[in-house]
């Protein structure tokens, strides 16, 4: 999870060194980048700048009413130096199946030295559902028609510095539960994917390499996905 804050303070250097402090009043946090940008642009005389915050670095209670008064500099992700945040939309899939014994499995990929789930950026003219199907089919190496989209699973937020280090990207990934009839997979080598494997839901909650994705997975109730067991216990 990420939160966003609009500041009109002139000195971002002091924020980078000392963090944010408010006297008496609580910080007004926004759950989306768009909402924070709207707040920053609401002044007729000046425009504020959006700060991207990682609440896990300061504790959730410290940046919510009624006692919020200080946010440490290490919790502000784009202030040292300041990089204007850029919104990026992406979509991906939890490709799922349940064994004959009822064990839920998810299709995981191994990329850049860690386990991940298939996902990718939204292309011009695509719907989020189309993006999710395309990215999953490309990254695990299966035909689109072998994928069935079951239901949306919400979003995860992930912040990172773009390669040229001039902007701070805020990627919103829209997730969908899916199932497939295909049994063999071919990792997309051009995307650095080394392996594709079925992993138990319980193991994936621990093994996935990104904290934002582990938190997203932990918030999903696997029993609400409604997947029926498959015929073969070896699936």
C-alpha positions in Angstrom: 0.0 0.0 0.0 1.1 3.5 -0.7 -0.4 6.8 0.4 0.0 10.3 -1.1 0.3 13.7 0.4 0.2 17.2 -1.2 2.6 19.7 0.2 2.8 23.5 -0.6 6.0 23.9 1.4 8.8 25.6 -0.6 11.7 23.7 0.9 11.7 20.1 -0.1 15.3 19.9 1.1 14.1 20.4 4.7 11.5 17.7 4.2 14.2 15.3 2.9 16.3 16.0 6.0 13.6 16.3 8.7 10.5 14.8 7.4 7.0 16.3 7.7 5.6 17.8 10.8 2.2 19.3 11.6 1.1 21.0 14.8 -2.3 20.1 16.2 -3.9 19.0 12.9 -3.7 15.6 11.3 -2.2 15.0 7.8 -4.7 14.8 5.0 -3.6 11.6 3.2 -4.9 10.3 -0.2 -5.2 6.7 -1.3 -4.7 7.5 -5.0 -2.2 9.6 -6.9 -5.1 11.2 -8.8 -6.7 12.5 -5.6 -3.4 14.0 -4.3 -2.8 15.7 -7.7 -6.3 17.2 -7.6 -5.6 18.5 -4.1 -2.3 20.0 -5.2 -3.9 21.7 -8.1 -6.8 23.2 -6.2 -5.0 26.4 -5.3 -5.5 29.4 -7.6 -2.2 31.0 -6.7 0.2 28.1 -6.6 0.6 24.4 -7.3 1.7 21.9 -4.7 3.9 18.8 -5.1 2.8 15.2 -4.4 4.8 13.1 -2.0 4.6 9.3 -2.1 4.6 7.7 1.3 5.2 4.1 2.4 3.1 3.7 5.6 4.9 0.5 6.5 8.0 2.5 7.3 6.3 4.6 10.0 3.4 2.6 11.1 -0.2 2.9 9.9 -1.5 4.7 13.0 1.1 7.4 12.8 -0.2 8.9 9.6 -3.9 8.7 10.2 -6.2 10.8 12.4 -6.3 11.8 15.1 -2.7 11.7 16.4 -0.6 12.1 13.2 2.0 14.8 13.7 5.3 13.6 12.1 6.4 11.5 9.1 10.0 10.5 9.1 12.0 11.3 5.9 12.8 7.6 5.2 9.0 7.0 4.7 8.9 9.6 1.9 9.9 7.7 -1.3 10.3 10.5 -3.9 11.8 13.4 -2.0 15.6 12.7 -1.9 15.8 14.1 -4.6 12.3 15.1 -5.4 10.9 13.3 -8.4 7.4 14.1 -9.7 5.3 10.9 -9.5 4.1 9.4 -12.8 1.0 7.1 -12.9 1.4 3.8 -14.7 -1.5 1.3 -15.1 -0.8 -2.4 -15.4 -2.8 -5.7 -15.2 -2.0 -9.2 -14.3 -3.4 -12.6 -13.3 -3.6 -15.1 -10.5 -3.9 -18.2 -12.6 -5.4 -20.7 -10.3 -6.4 -24.3 -10.0 -7.5 -26.6 -7.1 -6.2 -30.2 -6.9 -8.5 -33.1 -6.3 -7.6 -32.9 -2.6 -8.7 -29.3 -2.6 -5.2 -27.7 -2.5 -5.2 -24.3 -4.1 -2.3 -23.5 -6.5 -1.3 -20.4 -8.3 1.0 -20.1 -11.3 4.2 -18.3 -10.4 7.0 -17.0 -12.6 10.7 -16.6 -11.6 12.1 -13.3 -12.8 15.0 -11.1 -11.8 16.0 -13.5 -9.0 12.6 -13.7 -7.3 9.1 -15.3 -7.6 6.4 -13.1 -9.1 3.0 -13.3 -10.8 2.5 -12.5 -14.5 1.7 -8.9 -15.2 2.5 -6.0 -17.4 1.7 -2.4 -18.5 -1.5 -1.4 -20.1 -1.1 -0.6 -23.9 -2.9 2.1 -25.7 -6.5 1.1 -26.7 -6.6 -2.0 -24.3 -9.0 -2.6 -21.6 -7.6 -3.8 -18.3 -9.1 -7.3 -18.8 -7.5 -7.5 -22.3 -4.1 -6.4 -20.8 -4.3 -9.0 -18.1 -5.1 -11.8 -20.6 -2.3 -10.7 -23.0 0.4 -10.3 -20.4 -0.4 -13.7 -18.8 -0.5 -15.5 -22.1 2.8 -13.9 -23.2 4.7 -14.3 -19.9 3.8 -18.0 -19.3 3.7 -18.9 -22.9 0.1 -20.1 -23.6 -2.7 -19.3 -26.0 -5.1 -16.5 -25.0 -8.1 -18.8 -25.7 -6.9 -21.2 -23.1 -7.3 -18.6 -20.4 -10.6 -17.9 -18.7 -11.0 -14.7 -16.6 -13.0 -15.5 -13.4 -13.2 -12.3 -11.4 -11.4 -9.1 -10.5 -9.2 -9.2 -7.4 -8.5 -5.5 -6.7 -5.3 -3.6 -7.1 -1.8 -3.4 -5.7 0.4 -0.3 -5.7 4.1 -0.4 -6.2 6.5 2.6 -6.3 9.9 2.7 -8.0 12.4 5.0 -9.7 12.3 4.9 -13.5 15.6 3.9 -15.1 16.6 7.5 -16.1 15.9 8.5 -12.5 14.0 11.6 -13.5 10.5 10.4 -12.4 9.1 8.3 -9.6 6.7 5.8 -11.0 3.5 4.7 -9.1 2.3 1.5 -10.8 -1.3 0.4 -10.1 -1.7 -3.2 -11.1 -5.2 -4.5 -11.6 -5.4 -8.2 -10.7 -7.8 -10.9 -12.0 -8.4 -14.5 -11.0 -8.0 -16.8 -14.0 -7.9 -20.5 -14.9 -6.3 -22.3 -17.8 -6.8 -25.6 -19.7 -3.2 -25.6 -20.8 -0.7 -27.8 -19.0 2.6 -26.9 -20.6 4.2 -23.4 -20.2 7.1 -21.6 -21.9 8.7 -18.8 -19.9 9.0 -15.5 -21.9 12.8 -15.3 -22.2 12.7 -11.8 -23.6 11.2 -10.6 -20.3 13.8 -12.4 -18.2 11.5 -15.1 -17.0 13.4 -18.2 -16.1 10.7 -20.6 -14.9 6.9 -21.1 -14.6 5.5 -23.4 -12.0 2.5 -24.2 -10.0 3.0 -23.1 -6.3 0.7 -23.8 -3.4 -1.3 -20.7 -2.3 0.3 -21.0 1.2 3.8 -21.1 -0.1 3.3 -18.3 -2.6 2.1 -15.9 0.2 5.7 -16.3 1.6 7.8 -16.8 -1.5 6.6 -13.9 -3.8 9.4 -11.4 -3.9 7.5 -8.1 -3.7 6.1 -7.0 -0.4 3.2 -5.1 -2.1 2.2 -8.3 -3.9 2.5 -10.4 -0.7 0.2 -7.9 1.1 -2.3 -8.0 -1.8 -2.3 -11.8 -1.7 -2.8 -11.9 2.1 -5.9 -9.8 1.7 -7.6 -12.3 -0.6 -9.9 -15.0 0.8 -9.0 -18.1 -1.3 -12.2 -19.8 -0.2 -14.2 -17.0 -1.9 -12.7 -17.8 -5.3 -15.1 -20.6 -6.0 -12.7 -22.9 -7.8 -13.8 -26.6 -8.0 -11.3 -29.4 -7.6 -9.8 -30.8 -10.8 -10.1 -34.5 -11.6 -6.4 -35.3 -11.3 -4.6 -35.0 -8.0 -1.3 -34.4 -9.9 -2.5 -31.2 -11.5 
